[in-house]
Amino acid sequence: MSRDRAEGWKHAKISGHSNEDLIKNKLNSDKNELFNLGKRLGNSSLTGIADVGGLCEASVKSVLGNSTKSKTDLIIKWDDKSLSKISIKKSQGGQVYLIRTSRFINGYEKHFAETIPDNVKEALYLFFGEGKDIASILSEIKIYDDKIRKYEIRKNRLVWKTLLIYNENYAESLLQWLIDNANKIAMYCFSMGLAENKDDWAEYIWYKNLLGEDSMDLLFSINELSSLSQVNAKKYIIPGKVGGGTTIQLPFGFLQWHQGQMQFHHKFSRIQEMFK
């Protein structure tokens, strides 16, 4: 049965939660599964209980003063009182984080106690559709591709080629900022989200699917992913070429516009390649 985009996102969210519940229940019903997971995580205590995740995810305190969802899908409460906090991915690619540009900027500055340069902020707003003067900017730039121009007007954003024409400094500064801060961006997307408390941050990504859709069972440390993203930043971070450049490639996936927001995607094959 085919689904439209809205139905597809709804299905993905529900099936993702179902997968998390299956994993949690399996760990709690089969002590060998939990024991083996503990060994893989290098935990000193190999007995405990799996908690959180699934359809009952709770809101947590946000760095922006309201509430948000934790990036942690599964918490293992080991008998030695330690915790393992895991983000579960049921597919080899897809959305890892979706956030409005203004909230991304505010959250980043709060988490890392630093200010994103103004020219980078302007580039982010223009590229992801929160710029105030996009219509007037487009009216001043000569049309080089009618199809791209119609897309930009419809989405109220500039593609990469247009951003370069409008302000090369903005475009180059954004790309360099992404390269310089790839490790923080990886931590933000996979571990922290907008959650204020470190207890709510994920530590591991677990590619695991019990729904019969993908046969995967690989664990990755998010701290290591963050470090590897920085090491590989110059290799991977480039603007896309299709449609004048609507995306930006990242070490762990890519970044694109989606409904006026920044949509970060994860890509299993690229993450696996970095860990080799």
MARKOLPA-183273 format. One line per 4 residues: number of its first residue (from 1); their letters; for each residue x, y, z of N, C-alpha, C. Coordinates in Angstrom, 1 decimal. Atoms other than C-alpha are relative to their C-alpha. Example, Ala and Ser with C-alpha at 12.3 -4.5 7.8 and 13.67 -1.06 7.14 Angstrom:
REM residues 2
1 = AS = 0.9/-1.2/0.0/12.3/-4.5/7.8/0.9/1.2/0.0 ~ -0.9/-1.1/0.0/13.7/-1.1/7.1/-0.8/1.1/0.8;
REM end
This chain:
REM residues 276
1 = MSRD = 0.8/-1.2/0.0/0.0/0.0/0.0/0.9/1.2/0.0 ~ -0.8/-1.2/0.1/1.4/3.4/-1.0/-0.5/1.0/1.0 ~ 0.4/-1.0/-1.0/1.4/6.3/1.5/0.5/1.3/-0.5 ~ -0.5/-1.3/0.4/1.6/10.0/1.0/1.1/0.4/1.1;
5 = RAEG = -1.1/-0.4/-0.9/4.4/11.9/2.8/-0.4/0.1/1.5 ~ 0.5/-0.1/-1.4/2.4/12.7/6.0/-0.2/-1.4/0.6 ~ 0.2/1.3/-0.5/1.3/9.1/6.3/1.3/-0.8/0.2 ~ -1.3/0.7/-0.1/4.8/7.9/5.7/0.8/0.4/1.2;
9 = WKHA = -0.6/-0.4/-1.2/6.2/10.0/8.5/-0.7/-0.6/1.3 ~ 0.8/0.5/-1.2/3.4/8.9/10.9/0.3/-1.5/0.1 ~ -0.3/1.5/-0.1/4.1/5.2/10.0/1.4/-0.2/0.5 ~ -1.3/0.1/-0.5/7.8/5.7/10.5/0.2/0.2/1.5;
13 = KISG = 0.0/-0.3/-1.4/7.3/7.2/13.9/-0.6/-1.2/0.8 ~ 0.6/1.1/-0.8/4.9/4.5/15.1/0.8/-1.3/-0.1 ~ -0.7/1.2/0.1/6.9/1.6/13.7/1.4/0.1/0.7 ~ -1.3/-0.2/-0.8/10.1/3.1/15.3/-0.3/-0.3/1.4;
17 = HSNE = 0.3/0.3/-1.4/8.4/3.1/18.7/-0.3/-1.4/0.2 ~ 0.3/1.4/-0.1/7.1/-0.4/18.1/1.3/-0.8/0.1 ~ -1.3/0.6/0.0/10.7/-1.5/17.3/0.7/0.2/1.4 ~ -0.6/-0.2/-1.3/11.9/0.1/20.5/-0.6/-0.8/1.1;
21 = DLIK = 0.7/0.9/-1.0/9.3/-1.7/22.6/0.4/-1.4/-0.1 ~ -0.4/1.4/0.2/10.2/-5.0/21.0/1.4/-0.3/0.6 ~ -1.3/0.2/-0.5/13.8/-4.5/21.9/0.1/0.0/1.5 ~ 0.0/-0.1/-1.4/13.1/-3.4/25.4/-0.6/-1.3/0.6;
25 = NKLN = 0.6/1.2/-0.5/10.8/-6.4/26.0/0.9/-1.2/-0.1 ~ -0.9/1.1/0.3/13.3/-8.8/24.5/1.1/0.0/1.0 ~ -1.1/-0.1/-1.0/16.1/-7.6/26.8/-0.5/-0.3/1.4 ~ 0.5/0.3/-1.3/13.9/-7.9/29.8/-0.5/-1.4/0.2;
29 = SDKN = 0.5/1.3/-0.1/12.6/-11.3/29.0/1.1/-1.1/-0.3 ~ -1.1/1.0/0.3/15.9/-12.9/27.8/1.2/0.6/0.6 ~ -1.2/-0.5/-0.7/18.7/-12.3/30.3/1.3/-0.2/-0.8 ~ -1.2/0.2/0.8/21.2/-13.7/27.8/0.2/1.2/-1.0;
33 = ELFN = 0.0/-1.1/0.9/20.3/-10.8/25.4/0.6/1.2/0.8 ~ -0.5/-1.1/-0.8/20.9/-8.3/28.2/1.5/-0.2/0.4 ~ -1.4/0.3/-0.4/24.1/-10.0/29.3/1.0/0.3/-1.2 ~ -0.9/-0.3/1.2/25.5/-9.9/25.7/0.1/1.5/-0.3;
37 = LGKR = 0.0/-1.5/0.3/24.5/-6.2/25.3/1.0/0.6/1.0 ~ -0.9/-0.5/-1.0/26.4/-5.5/28.6/1.4/-0.2/-0.4 ~ -1.4/0.3/0.4/29.5/-7.2/27.3/0.4/0.9/-1.2 ~ -0.3/-0.9/1.2/29.3/-5.2/24.0/0.3/1.4/0.4;
41 = LGNS = -0.1/-1.3/-0.5/29.0/-2.0/26.0/1.2/0.2/1.0 ~ -1.1/0.0/-0.9/31.9/-3.0/28.2/-0.4/0.4/1.4 ~ 0.5/-0.3/-1.3/29.8/-2.7/31.3/0.4/-1.0/1.0 ~ -0.5/0.9/-1.0/31.1/-4.2/34.6/-1.1/-0.8/0.6;
45 = SLTG = 1.1/0.7/-0.5/27.6/-5.3/35.6/-0.8/-0.5/-1.2 ~ 0.7/0.6/1.2/25.9/-7.7/33.1/-1.4/-0.3/0.3 ~ 1.4/0.2/-0.3/22.5/-7.8/34.8/-0.6/1.3/0.3 ~ 0.7/-1.3/-0.2/19.9/-5.1/35.0/-1.4/-0.1/-0.6;
49 = IADV = 1.4/-0.1/0.6/16.6/-3.9/33.4/0.0/1.1/-1.0 ~ 0.2/-1.0/1.1/15.7/-2.1/30.2/-1.2/0.8/0.3 ~ 1.1/-0.9/-0.4/13.5/0.9/30.7/-0.1/1.2/-1.1 ~ 0.3/-1.2/0.9/12.0/4.0/28.8/-0.2/-0.5/-1.4;
53 = GGLC = 0.2/0.3/1.4/11.5/4.2/25.1/-1.4/-0.4/-0.4 ~ 1.3/0.5/0.4/8.6/3.0/23.0/-1.0/1.1/-0.1 ~ 1.1/-1.0/0.2/5.3/4.8/22.8/-0.2/0.8/1.2 ~ 0.2/-0.7/-1.3/5.6/6.1/26.4/1.1/1.0/0.2;
57 = EASV = -1.1/-0.9/-0.2/8.4/8.5/25.8/-0.4/1.3/0.7 ~ 0.4/-1.2/-0.8/8.4/11.4/28.3/0.7/1.2/-0.4 ~ -0.7/-1.3/0.3/9.2/15.1/27.9/1.0/0.2/1.1 ~ -1.0/-0.3/-1.0/12.3/16.4/29.6/0.2/1.5/-0.1;
61 = KSVL = -0.3/-1.4/-0.1/13.6/19.9/30.5/0.9/0.4/-1.2 ~ -0.8/-0.5/1.1/14.9/21.9/27.5/0.9/1.1/0.4 ~ -1.0/-1.1/-0.3/17.9/24.3/27.4/-0.7/1.3/-0.4 ~ 0.7/-1.2/0.4/15.4/26.8/25.9/-1.1/0.4/1.0;
65 = GNST = 0.9/-0.3/-1.1/13.3/26.8/29.1/-1.4/-0.6/0.0 ~ 1.3/0.7/0.0/10.4/24.7/28.0/0.3/-1.6/0.1 ~ -0.2/1.4/0.0/10.1/20.9/27.4/0.4/-0.5/-1.4 ~ -0.4/0.6/1.2/11.5/18.6/24.7/0.0/-1.5/0.1;
69 = KSKT = -0.2/1.4/0.0/12.0/15.0/23.8/1.4/-0.4/0.1 ~ -1.4/0.5/-0.1/15.1/13.1/24.8/0.4/-0.8/-1.2 ~ -0.5/0.8/1.1/17.3/11.6/22.1/0.2/-1.5/0.4 ~ -0.2/1.3/-0.6/17.5/8.5/24.4/-1.3/-0.8/-0.2;
73 = DLII = 1.2/0.9/0.2/15.1/5.7/23.3/0.0/-1.1/1.0 ~ -0.1/1.2/-0.9/16.3/3.0/25.7/1.1/0.3/1.1 ~ -1.0/-0.1/-1.1/18.0/3.1/29.1/0.1/-1.3/0.7 ~ -0.2/1.2/-0.8/19.6/0.1/30.7/0.5/0.4/1.4;
77 = KWDD = -0.4/-0.2/-1.3/19.7/0.3/34.4/0.6/-1.2/0.6 ~ -0.8/1.1/-0.5/22.5/-2.0/35.5/-0.1/-0.2/1.5 ~ 0.1/0.2/-1.5/22.6/-3.6/38.9/1.1/0.7/0.8 ~ -1.1/-0.8/-0.7/25.8/-1.7/39.7/-0.3/1.5/0.1;
81 = KSLS = 0.5/-1.4/-0.1/23.7/1.5/39.5/0.4/0.8/-1.2 ~ -0.4/-0.8/1.2/25.3/2.6/36.2/-1.1/-0.1/-1.0 ~ 1.0/-0.1/1.0/23.2/3.5/33.2/0.7/0.0/-1.4 ~ -0.4/0.0/1.4/23.6/2.9/29.4/-1.2/0.6/-0.7;
85 = KISI = 1.1/-0.7/0.7/21.6/5.4/27.3/0.1/-0.1/-1.5 ~ -0.2/0.4/1.4/20.9/4.3/23.8/-1.1/0.6/-0.9 ~ 0.9/-0.4/1.0/19.3/5.8/20.7/-0.1/-1.1/-1.1 ~ 0.2/1.2/0.9/17.8/3.1/18.4/-0.4/0.5/-1.4;
89 = KKSQ = 0.4/-0.3/1.4/17.7/3.3/14.6/-0.4/-1.3/-0.6 ~ 0.6/1.2/0.5/15.5/0.8/12.9/0.3/-0.2/-1.5 ~ -0.3/0.0/1.5/16.6/1.7/9.3/1.4/0.5/-0.2 ~ -1.4/-0.4/0.3/19.9/2.4/7.6/0.1/1.5/-0.4;
93 = GGQV = 0.0/-1.5/0.3/18.9/6.0/6.8/-1.3/0.6/0.3 ~ 1.2/-0.7/-0.4/16.4/8.6/7.7/0.3/1.2/0.9 ~ -0.1/-1.1/-0.8/15.7/11.5/9.9/0.6/-0.3/1.4 ~ -0.6/0.1/-1.3/17.9/11.9/13.0/-0.4/1.2/0.9;
97 = YLIR = 0.4/-1.2/-0.7/16.9/15.4/13.9/-0.7/1.0/-0.9 ~ 0.8/-1.0/0.7/14.3/18.0/12.7/-0.2/1.2/0.9 ~ 0.1/-1.1/-0.9/14.4/21.5/14.1/0.0/1.3/-0.8 ~ 0.0/-1.3/0.7/13.6/25.1/13.1/1.4/0.6/0.2;
101 = TSRF = -1.3/-0.6/0.0/16.7/27.1/12.3/0.3/0.9/1.2 ~ -0.2/-0.9/-1.2/16.2/29.7/15.1/0.2/-0.8/1.2 ~ -0.2/0.8/-1.2/15.8/26.9/17.7/1.3/-0.8/-0.1 ~ -1.3/0.6/0.1/18.9/25.1/16.3/1.0/0.9/0.5;
105 = INGY = -1.0/-1.0/-0.4/20.9/28.3/16.7/0.0/0.2/1.5 ~ 0.1/-0.3/-1.4/19.6/29.1/20.2/0.4/-1.2/0.8 ~ -0.3/1.2/-0.7/20.0/25.5/21.3/1.5/-0.3/0.0 ~ -1.5/0.2/0.1/23.6/25.2/20.0/0.7/1.0/0.9;
109 = EKHF = -0.7/-1.0/-0.8/24.6/28.5/21.6/-0.1/-0.3/1.5 ~ 0.2/0.4/-1.4/23.1/27.3/25.0/0.9/-1.2/0.4 ~ -0.7/1.2/-0.3/24.7/23.9/24.9/1.5/0.2/0.1 ~ -1.5/-0.1/0.1/28.2/24.9/23.9/0.6/1.4/0.4;
113 = AETI = -0.4/-1.3/-0.6/28.3/28.4/25.5/0.9/0.8/-1.0 ~ -0.7/-0.8/1.0/29.4/30.1/22.3/-0.9/0.6/-1.0 ~ 0.9/-0.7/1.0/28.0/32.4/19.7/0.3/-0.3/-1.4 ~ -0.2/0.3/1.5/27.5/31.4/16.1/0.2/1.4/-0.7;
117 = PDNV = -0.2/-1.3/0.7/28.9/34.2/13.9/-1.2/0.5/-0.8 ~ 1.2/-0.5/0.7/26.3/36.5/12.4/-0.1/-0.4/-1.4 ~ 0.1/0.4/1.4/27.3/35.7/8.8/-0.5/-1.4/-0.2 ~ 0.4/1.4/0.1/26.8/32.0/9.5/-1.5/-0.1/0.3;
121 = KEAL = 1.4/0.0/-0.3/23.4/32.7/11.1/-0.8/0.5/-1.2 ~ 0.7/-0.5/1.2/22.3/34.7/8.1/-0.1/-1.0/-1.1 ~ 0.0/1.1/1.0/23.4/31.9/5.8/-1.0/-1.1/0.3 ~ 1.0/1.0/-0.4/21.4/29.4/7.8/-1.4/0.4/-0.2;
125 = YLFF = 1.4/-0.5/0.2/18.3/31.5/7.8/-0.4/0.1/-1.5 ~ 0.3/-0.1/1.4/18.5/32.1/4.0/-0.1/-1.4/-0.6 ~ 0.0/1.3/0.6/19.3/28.5/3.2/-1.1/-0.9/0.4 ~ 1.1/0.8/-0.5/16.6/27.0/5.4/-1.3/0.7/0.2;
129 = GEGK = 1.4/-0.5/0.1/13.8/29.4/4.9/-0.5/0.9/1.1 ~ 0.5/-0.9/-1.0/13.7/31.7/7.9/0.5/1.5/-0.3 ~ -0.5/-1.3/0.3/15.3/34.7/6.2/-1.2/1.0/-0.3 ~ 1.1/-1.0/0.1/13.1/37.9/6.3/-0.1/0.6/-1.4;
133 = DIAS = 0.1/-0.8/1.3/14.0/39.3/2.8/0.3/-0.9/-1.2 ~ -0.3/0.9/1.1/14.2/36.2/0.6/-0.7/0.4/-1.3 ~ 0.8/-0.4/1.2/11.5/37.4/-1.8/0.7/1.2/-0.7 ~ -0.6/-1.2/0.6/13.3/40.8/-2.3/1.4/-0.4/-0.6;
137 = ILSE = -1.3/0.5/0.4/16.7/39.0/-2.6/-0.1/-0.7/-1.4 ~ 0.2/0.8/1.2/15.4/36.7/-5.3/-0.4/1.0/-1.2 ~ 0.4/-1.0/1.0/13.9/39.7/-7.2/1.2/0.7/-0.6 ~ -1.2/-0.8/0.4/17.4/41.3/-7.4/1.0/-0.9/-0.8;
141 = IKIY = -1.0/0.9/0.6/19.2/38.2/-8.7/-0.5/-0.5/-1.3 ~ 0.4/0.5/1.4/19.1/37.3/-12.4/-0.3/-1.4/0.0 ~ 0.5/1.4/0.1/17.2/34.1/-13.1/1.0/-0.8/-0.9 ~ -0.9/0.9/0.8/19.7/31.4/-14.2/-0.6/-1.3/-0.3;
145 = DDKI = 0.7/1.3/0.2/17.2/28.5/-14.0/-1.4/0.2/0.5 ~ 1.3/-0.3/-0.3/13.5/29.1/-14.1/-0.6/-1.1/1.0 ~ 0.5/1.1/-0.9/12.7/25.7/-12.4/0.5/0.2/1.4 ~ -0.6/-0.2/-1.3/15.1/26.5/-9.5/-0.6/1.2/0.6;
149 = RKYE = 0.6/-1.2/-0.5/13.7/30.0/-9.1/-1.5/-0.3/0.5 ~ 1.4/0.4/-0.4/10.1/28.6/-8.9/0.1/-0.7/1.3 ~ -0.2/0.8/-1.3/11.3/26.2/-6.2/0.4/0.9/1.1 ~ -0.4/-1.0/-1.1/13.0/29.0/-4.2/-1.2/0.8/0.5;
153 = IRKN = 1.1/-0.8/-0.4/9.9/31.1/-4.3/-1.0/-0.8/0.8 ~ 0.9/0.9/-0.7/7.7/28.2/-3.3/0.4/-0.4/1.4 ~ -0.5/0.4/-1.3/9.9/27.1/-0.4/0.5/1.2/0.8 ~ -0.4/-1.2/-0.8/10.9/30.7/0.6/1.4/-0.2/0.5;
157 = RLVW = -1.4/0.2/-0.4/14.6/29.8/0.6/0.9/0.2/-1.2 ~ -1.0/-0.1/1.1/17.8/30.2/-1.4/0.7/-1.4/0.0 ~ -0.9/1.2/0.1/19.6/27.1/-2.8/1.4/0.5/0.0 ~ -1.4/-0.3/-0.2/23.4/27.0/-2.6/0.5/0.9/-1.1;
161 = KTLL = -0.5/-0.8/1.1/24.1/28.4/-6.0/-0.5/1.5/0.1 ~ 0.6/-1.3/-0.2/21.8/31.4/-5.3/0.7/0.7/1.2 ~ -0.6/-0.6/-1.2/23.3/32.0/-1.9/1.4/0.4/-0.3 ~ -1.3/-0.4/0.5/26.8/32.1/-3.5/-0.1/1.3/-0.8;
165 = IYNE = 0.2/-1.2/0.9/25.6/34.7/-6.0/-0.3/1.2/0.9 ~ 0.5/-1.1/-0.8/23.9/36.8/-3.3/1.1/0.4/1.0 ~ -1.0/-0.4/-1.0/26.7/36.7/-0.7/1.0/-1.2/0.2 ~ -0.9/1.1/0.0/29.7/34.4/-1.2/0.6/-0.2/1.4;
169 = NYAE = -0.5/0.1/-1.4/31.0/35.2/2.3/-0.9/-0.8/0.9 ~ 1.0/0.7/-0.7/27.8/33.9/3.8/0.1/-1.5/-0.2 ~ 0.0/1.4/0.4/28.0/30.6/1.9/1.3/-0.6/0.4 ~ -1.3/0.6/-0.4/31.7/30.0/2.5/0.2/-0.1/1.5;
173 = SLLQ = -0.1/0.0/-1.5/31.5/30.9/6.2/-0.9/-1.1/0.6 ~ 0.8/1.1/-0.5/28.6/28.5/6.7/0.7/-1.3/-0.2 ~ -0.7/1.2/0.2/30.5/25.7/5.1/1.2/-0.2/0.9 ~ -1.1/0.1/-0.9/33.6/26.4/7.1/-0.4/-0.2/1.4;
177 = WLID = 0.5/0.2/-1.4/31.6/26.6/10.3/-0.4/-1.4/0.2 ~ 0.4/1.4/-0.1/30.1/23.2/9.7/1.2/-0.9/0.1 ~ -1.3/0.8/0.0/33.6/21.8/9.0/0.7/0.1/1.4 ~ -0.7/-0.2/-1.2/35.0/23.4/12.1/-0.7/-0.6/1.2;
181 = NANK = 0.8/0.4/-1.2/32.2/22.2/14.4/-0.8/-1.3/-0.3 ~ 0.7/1.3/0.4/31.3/18.8/12.9/-0.2/-0.9/1.2 ~ 0.1/0.8/-1.2/31.9/17.1/16.3/-1.1/0.4/0.8 ~ 1.1/-0.6/-0.8/29.5/19.4/18.1/-1.3/-0.3/-0.6;
185 = IAMY = 1.2/0.2/0.7/26.9/19.1/15.5/-0.5/-1.5/0.1 ~ 0.3/1.4/-0.2/27.1/15.3/15.7/-0.6/-0.3/1.4 ~ 0.4/0.2/-1.4/26.7/15.4/19.5/-1.4/0.6/0.1 ~ 1.3/-0.7/0.0/23.8/17.9/19.1/-1.1/-0.9/-0.6;
189 = CFSM = 1.0/0.8/0.8/21.9/15.7/16.6/-0.3/-1.4/0.6 ~ 0.1/1.4/-0.4/22.5/12.2/18.0/-0.2/-0.1/1.5 ~ -0.1/0.2/-1.5/23.0/12.7/21.8/-0.9/1.0/0.8 ~ 0.6/-1.0/-0.8/21.7/16.0/23.1/-1.4/0.5/-0.3;
193 = GLAE = 1.2/-0.6/0.4/18.9/17.4/21.1/-0.1/1.3/0.8 ~ 0.1/-1.2/-0.8/17.5/20.3/23.2/0.0/-0.3/1.5 ~ 0.1/0.4/-1.4/17.6/18.3/26.4/1.1/0.7/0.9 ~ -1.0/-0.7/-0.8/19.3/20.3/29.2/0.9/-0.9/0.8;
197 = NKDD = -0.7/0.9/-1.0/20.3/17.5/31.6/0.8/-1.1/-0.7 ~ -0.8/1.0/0.6/23.2/15.2/30.7/-0.6/-1.4/0.2 ~ 0.6/1.3/-0.3/21.2/12.3/32.2/-1.0/-0.3/-1.1 ~ 1.0/0.2/1.1/18.8/12.7/29.2/0.7/-0.1/-1.3;
201 = WAEY = -0.8/0.1/1.2/21.6/12.5/26.6/0.3/-1.4/-0.4 ~ -0.4/1.3/0.5/22.1/9.4/24.5/1.5/-0.2/-0.1 ~ -1.4/0.3/0.1/25.5/7.7/24.6/0.4/-0.9/-1.1 ~ -0.3/1.0/1.1/25.2/5.0/21.9/-1.1/0.1/-1.0;
205 = IWYK = 1.0/0.2/1.1/23.4/4.5/18.6/0.0/-1.5/-0.2 ~ 0.1/1.4/0.2/22.1/1.0/18.2/-0.8/-0.2/-1.3 ~ 0.7/0.3/1.2/21.2/0.0/14.6/-0.6/-1.5/0.2 ~ 0.6/1.3/-0.3/18.7/-2.8/15.5/-1.4/0.0/-0.4;
209 = NLLG = 1.4/0.1/0.5/15.5/-3.9/13.9/-0.6/-1.3/0.2 ~ 0.7/1.2/-0.3/13.1/-6.5/15.2/-1.3/-0.1/-0.7 ~ 1.3/0.0/0.7/10.3/-5.7/12.8/0.1/-0.8/-1.3 ~ -0.2/0.8/1.2/11.8/-7.8/10.0/0.3/0.8/-1.3;
213 = EDSM = -0.2/-0.8/1.2/12.6/-4.9/7.7/1.5/0.1/-0.4 ~ -1.4/-0.1/0.2/16.4/-4.6/8.1/0.7/-0.9/1.0 ~ -0.8/0.9/-0.9/18.8/-7.2/9.5/1.2/0.7/0.4 ~ -1.1/-0.7/-0.5/21.1/-5.1/11.6/0.2/-0.2/1.5;
217 = DLLF = -0.3/0.1/-1.4/22.8/-5.3/15.0/1.3/0.6/0.3 ~ -1.3/-0.7/-0.2/25.6/-2.7/15.3/-0.2/1.1/1.0 ~ 0.0/-1.1/-1.0/26.4/-0.4/18.2/1.1/1.0/-0.3 ~ -1.0/-1.0/0.2/28.3/2.9/17.9/0.0/0.9/1.2;
221 = SINE = -0.2/-1.0/-1.0/29.6/5.2/20.6/-0.2/1.4/-0.6 ~ 0.3/-1.3/0.6/28.2/8.7/20.0/1.3/0.9/0.2 ~ -1.2/-0.8/-0.2/31.4/10.2/21.5/1.0/-0.3/-1.1 ~ -1.0/0.4/1.1/33.5/8.3/19.0/-0.5/0.5/-1.3;
225 = LSSL = 0.6/-0.6/1.2/31.1/9.3/16.2/0.3/1.5/-0.1 ~ -0.2/-1.4/0.0/31.5/12.9/17.2/1.5/0.3/-0.4 ~ -1.4/-0.2/0.3/35.3/12.6/17.1/0.3/-0.3/-1.5 ~ -0.2/0.4/1.4/35.3/10.8/13.8/-0.6/0.9/-1.0;
229 = SQVN = 0.7/-1.0/0.9/32.9/13.3/12.3/1.0/1.2/-0.2 ~ -0.9/-1.1/0.1/35.5/16.0/13.1/1.2/-0.3/-0.9 ~ -1.1/0.5/0.8/38.3/14.0/11.6/-0.3/0.0/-1.5 ~ 0.4/0.2/1.4/36.4/13.4/8.4/-0.8/1.2/-0.6;
233 = AKKY = 0.8/-1.1/0.4/34.7/16.8/8.2/0.4/0.6/-1.4 ~ -0.4/-0.6/1.2/36.7/18.2/5.3/-0.2/-0.9/-1.2 ~ 0.2/1.0/1.1/36.3/15.0/3.3/-1.5/0.0/-0.4 ~ 1.4/0.2/0.3/32.5/14.9/3.5/-0.8/1.3/-0.1;
237 = IIPG = 0.9/-1.2/0.0/31.1/18.4/4.1/0.2/0.8/-1.2 ~ 0.1/-0.8/1.3/30.2/19.8/0.7/-1.4/0.2/-0.3 ~ 1.3/-0.3/0.4/27.1/21.4/-0.7/-0.5/-1.0/-1.1 ~ 0.6/0.8/1.1/24.8/19.2/-2.9/0.0/0.7/-1.3;
241 = KVGG = -0.1/-0.6/1.3/24.7/19.8/-6.6/-1.4/0.0/-0.7 ~ 1.3/0.1/0.6/21.1/18.8/-7.5/-0.9/1.2/0.3 ~ 0.9/-1.1/-0.1/18.7/21.6/-8.1/0.6/1.3/0.5 ~ -0.7/-1.2/-0.5/21.3/24.3/-7.5/0.6/-0.2/1.3;
245 = GTTI = -0.5/0.3/-1.4/22.3/22.7/-4.2/-1.0/0.2/1.1 ~ 1.0/-0.1/-1.1/19.5/22.0/-1.8/0.4/-0.7/1.3 ~ -0.4/0.7/-1.2/21.4/19.9/0.7/1.5/0.3/0.3 ~ -1.5/-0.1/-0.4/24.8/19.8/2.5/0.3/-1.4/0.5;
249 = QLPF = -0.5/1.3/-0.4/26.6/16.5/2.9/0.7/0.1/1.4 ~ -0.6/0.0/-1.3/27.8/15.6/6.4/0.7/-1.3/0.2 ~ -0.7/1.3/-0.2/30.2/12.9/7.8/-0.9/-1.1/0.3 ~ 0.9/1.1/-0.5/27.3/11.0/9.3/-1.3/-0.1/-0.8;
253 = GFLQ = 1.2/0.0/0.8/24.7/11.7/6.6/-0.1/1.2/-0.8 ~ 0.2/-1.2/0.8/23.3/14.9/5.1/-1.0/0.9/0.7 ~ 0.9/-1.0/-0.6/21.4/18.1/6.0/-0.8/0.6/-1.2 ~ 0.8/-0.5/1.0/18.4/19.3/4.0/-1.1/0.9/0.6;
257 = WHQG = 1.2/-0.8/-0.4/15.4/21.7/4.1/-1.2/-1.0/0.0 ~ 1.3/0.8/0.0/12.1/20.1/5.1/-1.0/0.8/0.8 ~ 1.2/-0.8/-0.5/8.9/22.1/5.7/0.5/1.2/0.8 ~ -0.5/-1.2/-0.6/10.9/25.2/6.6/0.9/-0.3/1.2;
261 = QMQF = -0.9/0.3/-1.2/13.2/23.4/9.1/1.3/-0.7/-0.5 ~ -1.2/0.7/0.3/16.6/21.9/9.2/-0.2/-1.5/0.3 ~ 0.2/1.4/-0.2/16.4/18.1/8.7/1.3/-0.7/-0.2 ~ -1.2/0.7/0.0/19.5/16.1/9.6/-0.3/-1.5/-0.2;
265 = HHKF = 0.2/1.4/0.3/19.7/12.6/8.2/1.2/-0.8/0.4 ~ -1.1/0.9/-0.3/21.8/9.7/9.4/0.1/-1.0/-1.2 ~ -0.3/1.0/1.1/23.4/7.2/6.9/0.9/-1.1/0.6 ~ -0.7/1.1/-0.6/24.4/3.8/8.3/1.3/-0.3/-0.7;
269 = SRIQ = -1.2/0.4/0.8/26.9/3.0/5.5/1.2/1.0/0.3 ~ -1.0/-1.0/-0.2/28.8/6.3/6.1/0.6/-0.1/1.4 ~ -0.4/0.1/-1.4/28.9/5.9/9.9/0.9/-1.3/0.1 ~ -0.8/1.3/-0.1/30.1/2.3/9.5/1.4/0.2/-0.7;
273 = EMFK = -1.3/-0.2/0.7/32.8/3.4/7.0/1.0/0.8/0.9 ~ -0.8/-0.8/-0.8/34.1/6.0/9.5/0.6/-0.8/1.2 ~ -0.4/0.8/-1.2/34.4/3.4/12.3/0.9/-1.2/-0.4 ~ -0.9/1.1/0.5/36.4/0.9/10.1/1.5/0.4/0.3;
REM end
